[in-house]
Structures are given as C-alpha cells and as structure tokens.
Amino acid sequence: MSPEGPIEGAPTLERLVARVAAQVRRRRAEHYALRGAFWSSIAAVVVLLLKTPIGGWALPLAGGLFVAGTLGGLLWGAFKRTPSPDAARLADRAWGLEDRVATALEWAGRPDRTPLVDALVTDAIARIDKLEPRVAARRVIPRDGRFLPIPLALAVILALAPPVPLPSGRLPDFSAETEDATAEPRTDSSLLEDRKQPLAKDRMKSPSFEERDFASKMGGTGASMSGDLSAIFKDTALSSQRPDFQSFLKKGDERLKLLEQADRLPDLQSDFTTSQYKMVFKKSKALSSGLRPDQISPQKLRELLEEMERLGRKGGGNWGSDAAEGMEALEGGQPDRAMEAMQRALDKMRAQDEAGRSGKGLKGGRESGRTGTSRDRRGGEGGGPEDQDFGEGEGLLPGKGRSGSPKGEATQRLRSTPYDVGVEGESRRGRKDGFDTNLTGRAGATASRLQYLGVIGQYRKMMEDAITRESVPRDFHSQIKDYFQALDER
Amino acid sequence: MTQDTRVRDFVAAFEGLRAEVEKVIVGHRDIINHVLIGMFAGGHVLLEGVPGLGKTLLIKTLAEGLELSFSRIQFTPDLMPADIIGTNIIVEDPDGRKHFQFQPGPVFGHILLADEINRATPKTQSALLEGMQEASITVGGASRPLPAPFFVLATQNPIEMEGTYPLPEAQLDRFLFKLRVRFPAIEELNAIIDRTTQARVVSVDRVMSGAKVLGFRELIREVPIASHVRDLASTIIMATHPAWQHAPEAARRFVRYGASPRGAQALVLGAKVRALAEGRFNVSVEDLKALAAPALRHRVILNFEGEAEGIDIDTLVGQIVESAEAVAVQGKEAFLR
C-alpha cells in the first residue's frame, strides 16, 4: 500500500472514536443537567418564597424554571463539541490500547506517514475488533449537583406549605410631624381606659390591687367611687406631655460623650493577651513551628492569610496588601514568598497593636516609648538597655551589630568584608577571623521575632551566591555548606 | 518484507541479544534493556555504580554478543587525548623516506568501553566529545570518520570521588542515558556466586551484525508518535527548567539548570526503541514515563539547596513527569482528562 493512498480501516477507528465521543456527550449531558437542575431549583425556591405576591402562578413558574434549567443544562452538555483526538485518547486509556488509536488516527491522514503507520492501523483495528463494550468516559458529578436535594426538598416544602408571610418592610417613623399627628388623638381621647390592654407595669397588679391602690389615692374614703371610673385612670402627667424626641436625642448625645470620656481612661477590662495580633501570631507559630516552608500545609497557610486579610479590612490595618501578596504567592506555588509576606503582615499587625495600646495600656509611659514612631528615637535618646527588650537588629540576625533593616545586611557583610581572602581559592595559615553566630546580650534570651524558617532560605541563597561568586575561599565551602545543612536539620 | 515482519525481526533480535547478555549477567534486566535501547537509538550510555556490580562485564558481554569491534580504555589521571584518539607517527617507507602516518587510537572501534571515565582529566575526557556527537575525530587537521555503528559505554564510580574529575555538563549531555546500577538482591547474589565460582564456562554467541544494528536504527526512526505524546515529552523537558511558568515547585526549588533539547531527543528516541522492543508500532505515554529517569537524571542539575537537602534526582524527575502530565491536561474538561 502506498503511503499516499487512503488507509483501509480508518473508518473503524473513527467509529470507535465516535462511540467514545457519544459516551462523553452523555456524561456531559448528565453533568450539566445536574448543574442546571441545582441552579434552577434555587430559582424555583425564590419564586415559591414569593408565592404571596406572585399568586397562583408561582407553582407553575417554579416548575417551569426547574424543567427549563435542567433541560437547558442537558442540551448544552449533549451538544458540546468533543475533539476526536481527545476521544481517541480516552479510548486508548479505557481499553489499555497504549495510544494506538490516537496515533493511528492522527497519522492515517498525514502525507508524511511512514510504512509503519499502515502496520499500526492494522494492529489497532485488530485490537478494536476484540474490544469488549466498556464505559470510556467517567461520570463526573458536579459539586453543586451534590447539593441538589437541598433546594429540591425546600422547593417541595414551599410548594406544599401555605404562602410565607412577607415582612411589610416599613420602618417606624420618628419624625416630629408624625409624633404630633399621633399625639393628637391621644390628647383628644386622653383616657387610659380606652386602651384595650393594660400597660406592662399595670399588668403586674391584680384588679383588686388596683382598686386598693386607687382607694388609697383617693384618701381611703371610697366615697367618690361612685363617680366615673374612667377618670380614675386619667393620667394627667402623661397626657399633658408632648413627646420630645429632640430631648431624647440630646440625652443620647450626652451619654455618648460620657462613653468617649470613659474610653480615655485606662482600659482595665481589655485583655491584651488576646489581641488580634497575638491570636494571629500564635496561629502562625503553631503553623510553622519546626517545619520548612514546603512542609507547611498550604491550606492552613491560606486560611491564616485570609484571616489576616479579613482583619486588615475590618480593622483598617495596612497589612491587607501583604496578606493578599502572600495568598498570591501561595497560588503561584511559592510558600517561601507566602511566608515572607505573612511575616511582613504580622510585623505590621504588631506595630498597629502596639500603637493601639499606647496611652491606654496599663504600662503607661513605658508602653508609649514602644510605639512605632518612637522607634527612630530609640537609638539616640533614652534608649538604655532597660528601656528595650533588645536592640534593633539583635535577635533578628545571627551575628552582631545593629541593623536598620529588619532583614539585616548579611550579603553586604559578605561582599564588603571578605574575612579571609588572601589568595583566592586558598585559605591562609593561622588564626582566622569569623563571625560569632551566637546571639549575645538580652536578645540571646529573647525569642526571635523574625521567623527562622522564613529567612533561612534567603540566607542559604545568599550563601550559595557568595560561594558561586567565589568570594568565599574554597577551603571553607564544605564547612559553610555543613553549617547550613546543620541549620536545616535543626 | 512486511512492516510487521520487520518489527517482529527487531523484537527477536532485541530479545536474542538480551538473552545472550543474561547468560553472563544476573538480574539487572532494566539496565540491560536500557543499554540495548541506548545502542539501538544510536546514543551512548553512562553506567554509574559502586565497584563489583558487573558494569564492565555487562558491556564486555554485550560486545561479545555483537559482531562488532570492541575497545576498552581504562581512564586514569595521566591518560592523554592522544592515547584515545591516536596520533601521527613518523614511519619510514621502503625507499627510506619518512612521513607521518596516522596511528588510530582505541576510539576507532564500534563499541568503546570507557572504564571509570571520571578518573581522567577533563582534557582527556573532552577528546571523546567530538567522536560521541559527530562520529568522527579530527587529528592533525584531518577529520576521520569513526566506524558505524559507534557506541560509547562509559562507567563511573559514584563513591570514590577523591582524585576524580566529574564529567562536565557538556559531556554528560552527550550520553543518551545515565543508568544507575543497583546492588543485586539476595537471590541474584546467590545466582552470581553459583555462576561465577563453578567450573562451567559460559560462552556468548554473536547474534547480531553491525549492519543489522544500523538497519534497525532506520526502522526505529519510522515509529510514529502522536502529537499529544510528543507534547508530553516537550512538557517534561520544559518542566525541568525552574524558570518555566508551569515548572513544579520541586524544580523551582532544587534545580539549577534543566534538561537540554538533547534530553527531549533522548526521551523520544528511547521511547521509540522501547515501543518497538515491545512489538508496538507507536510510542505511548508509558514509554516516556519509563525512560524519563535514565534520559534526564544526568541532565537536570541540582542547585546547592537540592544537593544540601540530599534530593534524589530520580524522585525529582518522577515529580516533574507527574506535574508535566497535569500541565498537559490543564484546561481540559474532566471528561476528557
């Protein structure tokens, strides 16, 4: 057979592919019908909730919506195009044909096909003839389709139940005109006996008690009891008063002012140990303790970042963008960056938390010295060791020195002061200078605020770069690598 | 001869040669298969393993099973390029006139065993580069073709690294496959003892000629590959590059350089041989998966973090293949995945 001519048996392949495509269409129709049914049943529920205003049309309308949605989904799925190469691949996978059908179908029509293609088509057809009927396309239940029984049941209940009374949707009107308008009839009648129900206060008293009370009011004689009983209940104090809403508002304002003053007082009831920052910090610590960024559950990290973003939105904090960046990094599969962003957001939360505590905290002056704005002054004035938990920079970086940057200047140090570069690639004999990597001073006893796991990756990269640039003598390479290896094992 | 017969011939030859090698070599079925796949694909193979696992014996046995010339070079630090490729020497003709005559080195053979290749200096190692890629050697300004088929089988020891010169990436890339020879299982060890400590001498028959090997190489190139399988091969190679947008997290974190286009060629050519050896006329996704590790493990260069973390390159390649498969079906409906 010449490679230019048509290949015999290609229709057999096409028939198989068409069979699989039909299966795919069936599965799709099921899938989209379920989706359509779910959403249309929700629409039906809404219609049934509005049974009162819609009236007798509600039930047919709901039913029609449901049928239309389901049918629409079904037709959409059934008539969607299925590419034949995809169907061929499905067939290969379903019957274990090792890509024979897809390859044969693709190459059968190619002008540059090799003689082996003919043999491939023959082989594929021989195998297809022996195939047993099997479902090639799997059933995919949509997520929303799984919840279909809920709106369906709801719709059935609503259809059978009487119409749901809808709220009138009118708010009470407190305007002065309305007050006057309603007050007038009260003044006219001005008789409490007109009320069908006794007042709440009155309800507590039995009728006999009321009578006794009245008797005492009238001087205990009971002589005038023969008069109009309605007069007894005439509350002249109330009837003479017109409702004064303005004064009520004024009183409210005064109370609000009082509340504001109270807010200036030390907040003895607030528990600062459960501040937003502390809670989030605890969660982040629990999430990342002893784990590398790649070992941290992305789901939990995302939840934490989302919570931080929500808190940022709610509390007007400025860490929302960092949390969002972290989530973005997490989406992009970069847990390192996500952790860094989370750390930045945490720092901002802490700064705001401390700023919020200033003036109201129980620690008074000392706390005020910790605010973000006073940080800059710290180095110059009143920055004695007693006034600080630890110096800026200490506790953040292994090594000594104070750094203005929260991440320190490790790279600078390596670049600018290579400590032992006599001849490149060799180390000199004798004593060698090195950096003390142990934390000293007060910072030594304080837990680092910078997440170890968040920075170790950066440091390792810096080290790797430094080694690549050969700014570190070759003799030290293995030593440095071992050191970082040891850090990782910790 | 029908195509079916040609393929059946190839299967028979492949299995016959494997059977001959297995007369001597116990176990290591995968290694033998991959060496044969490498040979039929027209590539070169690097075998890595601790001493005593039979790497050299395997290659020698393979050479015995083929009607091809075989040369062996034991690489040492003082080996010079001329020791491999040959040199011009002064010879005197019957008339008493002297002239240069090229004395070919051991590289001029069909099968070249480069034993402990990493013991020679980079200069000497690079003497093989041209031969491996171009199948010719240039000496004294003259290019001399190497005999066809030309097949380099090199061995190296991964633990005794003192005094060795790790192969440069450029040379590693020229090996179609890098195979890791593992330690035998206890049953295999027992069989090795039985087979090698008895008086019985095993003889290997020559079952294939060089011309036949070349013929099969042509047949292999005719094997069709579906576009989705080819796309998967390309995606696998791309996924080894940390800068690629769909690269898996493992590659981004632990890989410094990904595989070159030669890696894709190795993957597809190897897959074609594997398909034919199984009597199939087309390349399948499974072929690519089976050969991803041998074809890529020496082409994916770990960064410092990867080395410090002790990342197993085979596991990494496995993850890369998985992620490439996921990328290949990305955007497709669940029914069509």
Boltz contact constraints between the chains, C-beta under 6 A:
constraints:
  - contact:
      token1: [A, 24]
      token2: [B, 335]
      max_distance: 6.0
  - contact:
      token1: [A, 27]
      token2: [B, 335]
      max_distance: 6.0
  - contact:
      token1: [A, 86]
      token2: [B, 336]
      max_distance: 6.0
  - contact:
      token1: [A, 98]
      token2: [B, 284]
      max_distance: 6.0
  - contact:
      token1: [A, 99]
      token2: [B, 226]
      max_distance: 6.0
  - contact:
      token1: [A, 99]
      token2: [B, 229]
      max_distance: 6.0
  - contact:
      token1: [A, 99]
      token2: [B, 284]
      max_distance: 6.0
  - contact:
      token1: [A, 100]
      token2: [B, 282]
      max_distance: 6.0
  - contact:
      token1: [A, 102]
      token2: [B, 226]
      max_distance: 6.0
  - contact:
      token1: [A, 103]
      token2: [B, 224]
      max_distance: 6.0
  - contact:
      token1: [A, 103]
      token2: [B, 226]
      max_distance: 6.0
  - contact:
      token1: [A, 103]
      token2: [B, 282]
      max_distance: 6.0
  - contact:
      token1: [A, 106]
      token2: [B, 226]
      max_distance: 6.0
  - contact:
      token1: [A, 107]
      token2: [B, 224]
      max_distance: 6.0
  - contact:
      token1: [A, 114]
      token2: [B, 222]
      max_distance: 6.0
  - contact:
      token1: [A, 115]
      token2: [B, 3]
      max_distance: 6.0
  - contact:
      token1: [A, 116]
      token2: [B, 3]
      max_distance: 6.0
  - contact:
      token1: [A, 116]
      token2: [B, 222]
      max_distance: 6.0
  - contact:
      token1: [A, 116]
      token2: [B, 223]
      max_distance: 6.0
  - contact:
      token1: [A, 116]
      token2: [B, 281]
      max_distance: 6.0
  - contact:
      token1: [A, 117]
      token2: [B, 224]
      max_distance: 6.0
  - contact:
      token1: [A, 119]
      token2: [B, 3]
      max_distance: 6.0
  - contact:
      token1: [A, 119]
      token2: [B, 4]
      max_distance: 6.0
  - contact:
      token1: [A, 119]
      token2: [B, 281]
      max_distance: 6.0
  - contact:
      token1: [A, 120]
      token2: [B, 281]
      max_distance: 6.0
  - contact:
      token1: [A, 120]
      token2: [B, 282]
      max_distance: 6.0
  - contact:
      token1: [A, 123]
      token2: [B, 281]
      max_distance: 6.0
  - contact:
      token1: [A, 137]
      token2: [B, 335]
      max_distance: 6.0
  - contact:
      token1: [A, 140]
      token2: [B, 334]
      max_distance: 6.0
  - contact:
      token1: [A, 333]
      token2: [B, 249]
      max_distance: 6.0
  - contact:
      token1: [A, 464]
      token2: [B, 304]
      max_distance: 6.0
  - contact:
      token1: [A, 481]
      token2: [B, 308]
      max_distance: 6.0
  - contact:
      token1: [A, 485]
      token2: [B, 308]
      max_distance: 6.0
